[in-house]
Amino acid sequence: MKKFLLVLIVLIVVFPLAACEAEVSDVPEESEEVVEEETEEVAEETEALEPITIGSIQDLSGTASEPGRANAWGAEYAVQMINESGGINGRMLEIITLDCKNDLDEGINAYRSLVDEHDVVAIIGPPLSNPASGWVEISEEDQVPIVGHFMDEVCTTDPETGEAYPYMFLVEPSCSSQSYAIAKFALEDLELTKFATLYNTGNAFAVAHAKPFMEYVNENGGEVVAEENFTWTDTDYSAQALKIVAAGPDAVFLSDYANQAALAYDFLRDAGYEGVILGANTLAPPFPSLVKNDIHDLYFLQNYDMLNPESPAYDLFQTYMEEEGADYPKVNVAFGWDAVQVLAAAMKKAEDPTNGAELRDLLEQTDGVVLADGTEITIDPETHRPNNIGMYIADYDENDNIRILTYIEP
């Protein structure tokens, strides 16, 4: 009886197990393949919905932090608007902004963090040539496109060979293009003939404006009668100003960032210079609040007609002022916006918007992308710079309000 019960228990336990094994073994191989395919499809769909991460490197706390923060705002706001319109073919954009402090080493550190730690597929660069020059080689090694406003030509093309750096792209007129515009205005519209320059030899932005300005003047019927310099650490330009006054120029070109340009303006006026002063786009607000002398006979470059309600860029600048509590618009808001628009246009055309090499090829083909002011940008594949954008010339009225005077064709 005990033996019978033992056999019965064994049969009860073993039989269901055997049946289960038979059911599993009876599943056709085709069904297993279908399950695997469906799993892969779900994974692909999930990946397609994952956001695309891009980086933004701006000066948030250094010597150019005021325009740098505006640049960051413009890029981040552009990402927000793109996402609200459906993103990049259904995928949302994420942007991570880091501080370069307008320093070469800090810029490289920010780049490495974005690429190595955050795995960004592209970077929006600052309107600063000094830190941007450090990304020329490493961006090529990592195949990470950088789209920005580093206007010195050495950030986009090799000065020795003239060949474009593969992954560096500029989205505004270069320093030489802008300098040609202000020199052309001074020679033809103001009918001036004698010029001087006063600039910081340690500032790549300033040098890259001053040198082409002098070349254009000398090649187009004018004369450079004085070239004076200072450094980052200098705070007294009085000796240079006196030399310029003694040379008797009709106009002096200032090509530095706002703080040093303001010092240069004051030292020139204090030295008795009453002639025309020309400036880069950095002489826009807050320049009037930085100088102690009255502003007169001052003409400077501008990328956008910021206060014109009829300009397509007007609403963008007004939104910035409202959200940030700013008293005046900042050109850098549109810089950040435009760089993202150019990058996003390439991403939308890409088979894989996370493939840096593919994005690089598409950025070279940029044509007809609408910028903040309605301009359609074309990037020259030979230089990685736009070849169809001109510049506005502006001055200040009696109340120190900026006003646009004319537009110089590219």
NUVOKOL-301880 format. One line per field, with one value per residue (C-alpha): residue in one letter; x, y, z; residue number from 0. Coordinates in nm, 4 decimals. Layout:
% NUVOKOL-301880
resn	c(a,...) $
xx	c(X,...) $
yy	c(Y,...) $
zz	c(Z,...) $
resi	c(NUM,...) $
This chain:
% NUVOKOL-301880
resn	c(m,k,k,f,l,l,v,l,i,v,l,i,v,v,f,p,l,a,a,c,e,a,e,v,s,d,v,p,e,e,s,e,e,v,v,e,e,e,t,e,e,v,a,e,e,t,e,a,l,e,p,i,t,i,g,s,i,q,d,l,s,g,t,a,s,e,p,g,r,a,n,a,w,g,a,e,y,a,v,q,m,i,n,e,s,g,g,i,n,g,r,m,l,e,i,i,t,l,d,c,k,n,d,l,d,e,g,i,n,a,y,r,s,l,v,d,e,h,d,v,v,a,i,i,g,p,p,l,s,n,p,a,s,g,w,v,e,i,s,e,e,d,q,v,p,i,v,g,h,f,m,d,e,v,c,t,t,d,p,e,t,g,e,a,y,p,y,m,f,l,v,e,p,s,c,s,s,q,s,y,a,i,a,k,f,a,l,e,d,l,e,l,t,k,f,a,t,l,y,n,t,g,n,a,f,a,v,a,h,a,k,p,f,m,e,y,v,n,e,n,g,g,e,v,v,a,e,e,n,f,t,w,t,d,t,d,y,s,a,q,a,l,k,i,v,a,a,g,p,d,a,v,f,l,s,d,y,a,n,q,a,a,l,a,y,d,f,l,r,d,a,g,y,e,g,v,i,l,g,a,n,t,l,a,p,p,f,p,s,l,v,k,n,d,i,h,d,l,y,f,l,q,n,y,d,m,l,n,p,e,s,p,a,y,d,l,f,q,t,y,m,e,e,e,g,a,d,y,p,k,v,n,v,a,f,g,w,d,a,v,q,v,l,a,a,a,m,k,k,a,e,d,p,t,n,g,a,e,l,r,d,l,l,e,q,t,d,g,v,v,l,a,d,g,t,e,i,t,i,d,p,e,t,h,r,p,n,n,i,g,m,y,i,a,d,y,d,e,n,d,n,i,r,i,l,t,y,i,e,p) $
xx	c(0.0000,0.2806,0.4612,0.1408,0.0940,0.4569,0.4249,0.0998,0.2549,0.5505,0.3168,0.1117,0.4234,0.6104,0.3241,0.2381,0.6074,0.6392,0.3275,0.4663,0.7919,0.6005,0.3971,0.7112,0.8899,0.5863,0.6135,0.7162,1.0490,0.8623,0.6652,0.9900,1.1188,0.7990,0.8359,1.1957,1.0971,0.8166,1.0558,1.3042,1.0284,0.9172,1.2784,1.3192,0.9956,1.1063,1.4439,1.2701,1.0830,1.3915,1.4988,1.8011,2.0514,2.2503,2.4900,2.5339,2.8589,2.8273,2.9977,2.7696,3.0068,3.3116,3.4012,3.1294,2.8618,2.5893,2.5715,2.6569,2.3493,2.1355,2.2866,2.2018,1.8437,1.7970,1.9195,1.7066,1.3975,1.4484,1.4580,1.1368,0.9605,1.0852,0.9564,0.6172,0.6007,0.6717,1.0460,1.2812,1.0472,0.8660,1.1672,1.2073,1.5251,1.7081,1.9710,2.2389,2.4117,2.7582,2.9793,3.3066,3.3764,3.5253,3.8339,4.0053,4.0674,3.7225,3.5766,3.7592,3.6443,3.2835,3.3156,3.4578,3.1812,2.9084,3.0583,3.1931,2.9381,2.6194,2.6697,2.5511,2.5283,2.6053,2.6913,2.5694,2.8805,2.9222,2.9916,3.3462,3.6464,3.8958,3.7307,3.5929,3.9432,4.0105,3.7406,3.8702,4.0604,3.8654,3.5304,3.6708,3.8044,3.4675,3.2594,3.0551,2.9290,2.9566,2.7245,2.7786,2.8828,3.2621,3.3305,3.7083,3.7784,4.0457,3.7618,3.6128,3.9012,4.2669,4.4607,4.7460,4.5516,4.2218,4.0352,3.7280,3.7497,3.5066,3.2865,3.2952,3.0097,2.9448,2.5903,2.6550,2.8899,3.2528,3.4730,3.6198,3.2758,3.1520,3.4658,3.4309,3.0732,3.1618,3.4673,3.2571,2.9992,3.2679,3.4370,3.1275,2.8441,3.0411,3.3081,3.5928,3.9513,4.1810,4.1380,4.2884,4.2329,4.2511,4.2108,4.3163,4.5830,4.4883,4.1272,4.0870,3.7510,3.9069,4.2101,3.9988,3.7950,4.0743,4.3100,4.0514,3.9186,4.2624,4.3153,3.9835,4.0546,4.4019,4.2749,3.9778,4.1191,4.1535,4.4561,4.5248,4.7217,4.7456,4.7223,4.7270,4.6905,4.6323,4.6006,4.3457,4.5130,4.5489,4.3049,4.4620,4.4592,4.5356,4.8796,4.7368,4.4499,4.6869,4.8891,4.5716,4.4624,4.8039,4.7677,4.4487,4.2154,3.8620,3.7436,3.8669,3.7544,3.6907,3.6532,3.6535,3.3839,3.1625,3.3610,3.6951,3.5335,3.3679,3.7044,3.8564,3.5706,3.6121,3.9910,3.9592,3.7017,3.9034,4.2092,4.0163,3.9139,3.5859,3.5714,3.3769,3.4076,3.3181,3.2459,3.1729,2.8292,2.9455,2.8725,2.4993,2.3304,2.4463,2.7256,2.5583,2.5482,2.9180,3.0589,3.0883,3.1153,2.8252,2.7701,2.8005,2.9305,2.9232,2.8345,2.8412,2.7449,2.4246,2.3048,1.9305,1.6820,1.5848,1.3368,1.1424,0.7915,0.7822,1.0906,1.0223,1.2752,1.0836,0.8624,1.1634,1.3439,1.0276,0.9702,1.3228,1.2818,0.9525,1.0704,1.4091,1.3033,1.5580,1.5501,1.6775,1.7045,2.0276,2.1472,2.2765,1.9226,1.8825,2.2328,2.1366,1.8018,1.9546,2.2223,1.9591,1.7407,2.0293,2.1198,1.7552,1.7058,1.9953,1.8608,1.5187,1.6773,1.9004,1.8266,1.9875,1.9788,2.2246,2.4938,2.7520,2.9100,2.5739,2.4811,2.8122,2.7427,2.3926,2.5149,2.7487,2.4373,2.2496,2.0411,1.7181,1.6992,1.5014,1.6733,1.5151,1.4901,1.3509,1.6853,1.7424,2.0942,2.3216,2.6447,2.9397,3.0711,3.4199,3.4388,3.1567,3.0453,2.7394,2.7942,2.4645,2.4123,2.4796,2.4984,2.3028,2.4706,2.3270,2.3808,2.2174,1.9663,1.9784,1.8207,2.0755,1.8184,1.9575,1.8381,1.9112,2.0518,2.1170,2.1885,2.5148,2.4761,2.7147) $
yy	c(0.0000,0.2403,0.1542,0.2225,0.5636,0.6581,0.5738,0.7684,1.0823,1.0651,1.0413,1.3376,1.5546,1.4473,1.4430,1.8170,1.9071,1.6878,1.8405,2.1939,2.0991,1.9555,2.2770,2.4911,2.2678,2.2742,2.6555,2.7103,2.8852,3.1413,3.2599,3.3201,3.5291,3.7340,3.8072,3.9188,4.1437,4.3042,4.3650,4.5329,4.7500,4.8652,4.9476,5.1474,5.3364,5.4155,5.5393,5.7568,5.9343,5.9998,6.3665,6.4905,6.6645,6.9626,7.1839,7.5598,7.7217,8.0881,8.3412,8.3468,8.4995,8.6412,8.9683,8.9265,8.7798,9.0344,8.9469,8.5865,8.5419,8.6966,8.4541,8.1626,8.2880,8.3125,7.9578,7.8138,8.0031,7.8750,7.5175,7.5814,7.7129,7.4255,7.1714,7.3413,7.3042,6.9303,6.9179,6.7521,6.5295,6.4336,6.4195,6.6849,6.8891,6.9269,7.1974,7.2069,7.5439,7.5710,7.8686,7.9349,8.2574,8.4030,8.1898,7.9409,7.6726,7.7107,7.6796,7.3523,7.2217,7.3089,7.1383,6.8194,6.8088,6.8419,6.5805,6.3278,6.3526,6.4726,6.3065,6.6088,6.5731,6.9401,7.2644,7.6234,7.8383,8.1870,8.5202,8.4877,8.3989,8.3375,8.0265,7.9070,7.8785,7.5926,7.3701,7.3619,7.0325,6.8517,6.9090,6.7349,6.4449,6.3986,6.4808,6.7374,7.0324,7.3741,7.6468,7.9935,8.3564,8.3435,8.6051,8.5810,8.3934,8.1813,7.9980,7.8734,7.8558,7.7646,8.0924,7.9082,7.6942,7.8825,7.5543,7.5411,7.3589,7.0680,7.1146,7.4925,7.7039,8.0799,8.2191,8.5929,8.8082,8.7561,9.0236,9.1287,9.1519,9.3730,9.5892,9.6370,9.7565,10.0267,10.1362,10.1562,10.3679,10.6047,10.6458,10.6748,10.8044,11.0249,11.1063,11.0747,11.0071,10.9868,10.7160,10.5796,10.2622,10.1973,9.8350,9.5518,9.3338,9.0458,9.0340,8.8192,8.9836,9.3321,9.2429,9.0600,9.3792,9.6369,9.4743,9.4312,9.7815,9.9300,9.7152,9.8260,10.1931,10.1785,9.9911,10.2198,10.5705,10.6379,10.6609,10.5146,10.7832,10.6138,10.2629,10.2496,9.9490,9.8398,9.5089,9.3386,9.4691,9.8312,10.0799,10.4073,10.4774,10.8486,10.8290,10.6422,10.8904,11.1884,11.0288,10.9771,11.3387,11.4548,11.2482,11.4357,11.1593,11.2237,10.9091,10.6543,10.2907,10.1079,9.7313,9.5984,9.4695,9.7316,9.7959,9.8595,10.0422,10.2747,10.3465,10.4158,10.6522,10.8478,10.8743,11.0043,11.2673,11.3628,11.4106,11.6648,11.4501,11.5825,11.3881,11.0804,10.7571,10.4326,10.1085,9.7370,9.5997,9.5963,9.9692,9.9008,9.9345,9.9293,10.1402,10.4767,10.3829,10.2928,10.6243,10.9494,11.1814,11.2878,11.0653,11.2456,11.1640,10.7929,10.5320,10.1583,9.8250,9.6346,9.2935,9.3569,9.6426,9.5595,9.8369,9.8416,9.6959,9.6026,9.3831,9.0087,9.0083,9.2666,9.0189,8.8066,9.1032,9.2205,8.8746,8.8735,9.2160,9.1185,8.7835,8.9064,9.2519,9.4146,9.7855,9.7449,9.4700,9.2752,9.1627,8.8389,8.7175,8.6754,8.5279,8.2343,8.1988,8.1992,7.9421,7.6970,7.7548,7.6710,7.3589,7.2469,7.2867,7.0468,6.8026,6.7926,6.6911,6.4233,6.0518,6.0371,6.3774,6.2492,6.1703,6.4486,6.3677,6.3788,6.7043,6.8536,6.7736,6.9209,7.2375,7.2942,7.2947,7.5526,7.7645,7.9515,7.9053,8.2005,8.3956,8.6131,8.9215,8.7343,8.7074,8.3759,8.2565,8.0727,7.9205,7.8999,7.5404,7.6697,7.8946,7.7758,8.1385,8.3164,8.4988,8.6841,8.8880,9.2619,9.4950,9.7904,10.1161,10.2805,10.5813,10.7318,11.0160,11.3045,11.0797,10.8010,10.5805,10.3592,10.4246,10.2566,10.4806,10.2555,9.9015,9.8029,9.5175,9.2209) $
zz	c(0.0000,0.0894,-0.2352,-0.4312,-0.2679,-0.3362,-0.7073,-0.7288,-0.5741,-0.8137,-1.1119,-0.9901,-0.9571,-1.2713,-1.5185,-1.5070,-1.5412,-1.8456,-1.9926,-1.9419,-2.1103,-2.4006,-2.4388,-2.4383,-2.6858,-2.9125,-2.9680,-3.3331,-3.3999,-3.6155,-3.3111,-3.1225,-3.4130,-3.4179,-3.0473,-3.0987,-3.3906,-3.1925,-2.9029,-3.1365,-3.2886,-2.9445,-2.8576,-3.1798,-3.1178,-2.7624,-2.8893,-3.1512,-2.8748,-2.6644,-2.6616,-2.8524,-2.6275,-2.7484,-2.5555,-2.5263,-2.4132,-2.3165,-2.0925,-1.7888,-1.5332,-1.7143,-1.8822,-2.1465,-1.9219,-1.9984,-2.3690,-2.2822,-2.0651,-2.3396,-2.5876,-2.3580,-2.3174,-2.6941,-2.7525,-2.4726,-2.5870,-2.9419,-2.8112,-2.6181,-2.9305,-3.1460,-2.8936,-2.8802,-3.2584,-3.2532,-3.1971,-3.4432,-3.6438,-3.3253,-3.0957,-2.8317,-2.7915,-2.4628,-2.4144,-2.1452,-2.0955,-1.9412,-1.8558,-2.0405,-1.8433,-2.1653,-2.1036,-2.3337,-2.0697,-1.9152,-2.2624,-2.3233,-1.9841,-2.0689,-2.4074,-2.2539,-1.9953,-2.2574,-2.4884,-2.2370,-1.9559,-2.1239,-2.4638,-2.6638,-3.0409,-3.1204,-2.9426,-2.9713,-2.9422,-2.7947,-2.9681,-2.8357,-3.0493,-2.7676,-2.6151,-2.9504,-3.0967,-2.8538,-3.0053,-3.3621,-3.3357,-3.0644,-3.2366,-3.5442,-3.3363,-3.1655,-3.4747,-3.2803,-3.4879,-3.3202,-3.4483,-3.3082,-3.3388,-3.2964,-3.5634,-3.5955,-3.9195,-3.7467,-3.5694,-3.8963,-4.1446,-4.1198,-4.1660,-4.3383,-4.5855,-4.6055,-4.5644,-4.3428,-4.0110,-4.0572,-3.7506,-3.6865,-3.8300,-3.8032,-3.8239,-3.8697,-4.0792,-3.9831,-3.8254,-4.1578,-4.3212,-4.0394,-4.0460,-4.4201,-4.3636,-4.1098,-4.3138,-4.6309,-4.4464,-4.3152,-4.6527,-4.8723,-4.6546,-4.4131,-4.6760,-4.4239,-4.5313,-4.2262,-3.9627,-3.6411,-3.4387,-3.0642,-2.9556,-2.7220,-2.8820,-2.6488,-2.7649,-3.0764,-3.1471,-3.1400,-3.3497,-3.6085,-3.6550,-3.6438,-3.8953,-4.1760,-4.1069,-4.1679,-4.4775,-4.6272,-4.5582,-4.7137,-5.0197,-5.0840,-5.0839,-4.7115,-4.4824,-4.1394,-3.9558,-3.6134,-3.4686,-3.0879,-2.8584,-2.4999,-2.3107,-2.0868,-1.7727,-1.8842,-1.7350,-1.8542,-2.2284,-2.1977,-2.3616,-2.6595,-2.6848,-2.6929,-2.9748,-3.1738,-3.1230,-3.2408,-3.5602,-3.6511,-3.7769,-3.9007,-3.7203,-3.4659,-3.4825,-3.1510,-3.1827,-2.8253,-2.5922,-2.4289,-2.1088,-2.2778,-2.5690,-2.3163,-2.1543,-2.4952,-2.5826,-2.2589,-2.2858,-2.6417,-2.5452,-2.2351,-2.4582,-2.6631,-2.9580,-3.1001,-3.4257,-3.5308,-3.3360,-3.5103,-3.3298,-3.3509,-3.2569,-2.8935,-2.8680,-2.8449,-2.5021,-2.2251,-2.3781,-2.2937,-1.9250,-1.9261,-2.0509,-1.8551,-2.1551,-2.3727,-2.6737,-3.0061,-3.3541,-3.2720,-3.5368,-3.4800,-3.6324,-3.5597,-3.6740,-3.6244,-3.6229,-3.2655,-3.1839,-3.5095,-3.4543,-3.8224,-3.7917,-3.7552,-3.4703,-3.2673,-3.0766,-2.9829,-2.8277,-2.6527,-2.5040,-2.3700,-2.2129,-2.0500,-1.9169,-1.7973,-1.6820,-1.9159,-1.9927,-2.3470,-2.6084,-2.6539,-2.9942,-2.8450,-2.7830,-3.1587,-3.1890,-2.9674,-3.1411,-3.4914,-3.4102,-3.2847,-3.5926,-3.8261,-3.6288,-3.6036,-3.9797,-4.0408,-3.7801,-3.9443,-4.2753,-4.1227,-4.1337,-3.7895,-3.6140,-3.3547,-3.6125,-3.5969,-3.9318,-4.1087,-3.9363,-4.0415,-4.4072,-4.3852,-4.2104,-4.5056,-4.7260,-4.5167,-4.7522,-4.6964,-4.3191,-4.1806,-3.9028,-3.6343,-3.8562,-4.1557,-4.3358,-4.5108,-4.4383,-4.6793,-4.5485,-4.7849,-4.7700,-4.8489,-4.5411,-4.3103,-4.2860,-4.4317,-4.7582,-4.7928,-4.4737,-4.4477,-4.1455,-4.0109,-3.9082,-3.5957,-3.3701,-3.0592,-3.0492,-2.8013,-2.5369,-2.5928,-2.7650,-3.0374,-3.3925,-3.7233,-3.9978,-4.2954,-4.4128,-4.5801,-4.8284,-4.7919) $
resi	c(0,1,2,3,4,5,6,7,8,9,10,11,12,13,14,15,16,17,18,19,20,21,22,23,24,25,26,27,28,29,30,31,32,33,34,35,36,37,38,39,40,41,42,43,44,45,46,47,48,49,50,51,52,53,54,55,56,57,58,59,60,61,62,63,64,65,66,67,68,69,70,71,72,73,74,75,76,77,78,79,80,81,82,83,84,85,86,87,88,89,90,91,92,93,94,95,96,97,98,99,100,101,102,103,104,105,106,107,108,109,110,111,112,113,114,115,116,117,118,119,120,121,122,123,124,125,126,127,128,129,130,131,132,133,134,135,136,137,138,139,140,141,142,143,144,145,146,147,148,149,150,151,152,153,154,155,156,157,158,159,160,161,162,163,164,165,166,167,168,169,170,171,172,173,174,175,176,177,178,179,180,181,182,183,184,185,186,187,188,189,190,191,192,193,194,195,196,197,198,199,200,201,202,203,204,205,206,207,208,209,210,211,212,213,214,215,216,217,218,219,220,221,222,223,224,225,226,227,228,229,230,231,232,233,234,235,236,237,238,239,240,241,242,243,244,245,246,247,248,249,250,251,252,253,254,255,256,257,258,259,260,261,262,263,264,265,266,267,268,269,270,271,272,273,274,275,276,277,278,279,280,281,282,283,284,285,286,287,288,289,290,291,292,293,294,295,296,297,298,299,300,301,302,303,304,305,306,307,308,309,310,311,312,313,314,315,316,317,318,319,320,321,322,323,324,325,326,327,328,329,330,331,332,333,334,335,336,337,338,339,340,341,342,343,344,345,346,347,348,349,350,351,352,353,354,355,356,357,358,359,360,361,362,363,364,365,366,367,368,369,370,371,372,373,374,375,376,377,378,379,380,381,382,383,384,385,386,387,388,389,390,391,392,393,394,395,396,397,398,399,400,401,402,403,404,405,406,407,408,409) $
